[in-house]
């Protein structure tokens, strides 16, 4: 894994356009990681999980904590059944 400053993207755009490994993009002034860039092949493998998590984040007001915990339990059972 590689950590770069946001200003490094301007110097070396290949960090973003064709990453060879997972790259963390850090705010140069605050030293806080703001973004993550990873190879497309990895995205293809993680796509469904990422989309599920984004859906949950976007709809977290509609999902109570209890409903979210129940969802996680059901998800584990359904994953086991798929194997």
N, C-alpha and C positions, 0 to 999 in steps of 0.2 A: 504494500500500500504506500502511496505517495501523498505527501501533503505539500501543497504549493500555495503561494500568496496569490491573491486575485490579480495583482499586477504582472505576475509571471505568465498569465494567459496571453497578454498582449505580446510578450517577448517570444513565447513558444506556443502558438495556437494548437499545435498537435496534442497538447495535454487534453484539450477538449474535443477536437475533431476526430482523433483516432487514438483513444486511450489504450494503452497496453495492459494497464492494471487499474485497480480502483484508485481514484484520485480524490483527495479531499481538498476543497478550495477554501482557504482561510482568509478572513478579513485581515488585510495587512496591518491596519492600525490597532484593532481590538484583539487580534489573535484568537478569533472565534471562528470555528468551522461553520461556513454558511451553506455550502453545497457539496454534493458528492457526484462524481462522474464515474461511470463504469462502462466496460466494453459492451457492445450490443449483444454479443453472444450470451453474456451473463444476464442481461435484461430478458432475453427470450426465455431463459430458464426460470427467472423470478417474476415474470410479468403478471401472472395471476395473483400471486401473493401481494405484489405492489398495488395492483388495482383494488384488491379486497381491502387493504389497509387505507388506501386513499378514500374509498367509499365510506369506511367507518369514520375516518377523520372528518370528512365533509358532512356526515350525518350524525355526528356524535350527540347533538342536542336531541335527536329523535330516539337515540338509544340510551337507555339508562345504564348505570353501572351493572345492575343485576342482569339486564338483557345482554350486555356485552360479555359478561362472565359465562352466561348460558350459551351464547354463540360460540365462545372459545371451546367449551366442553363438547358441543355438537360437532364443531370443526375437527377436533381430535378424533372423535368416533368415526366420522365420515372419511377421514384420511386413512384410518386403520382399515376400514371396509374396502377402500379402493386398492389396497396393497395385496 
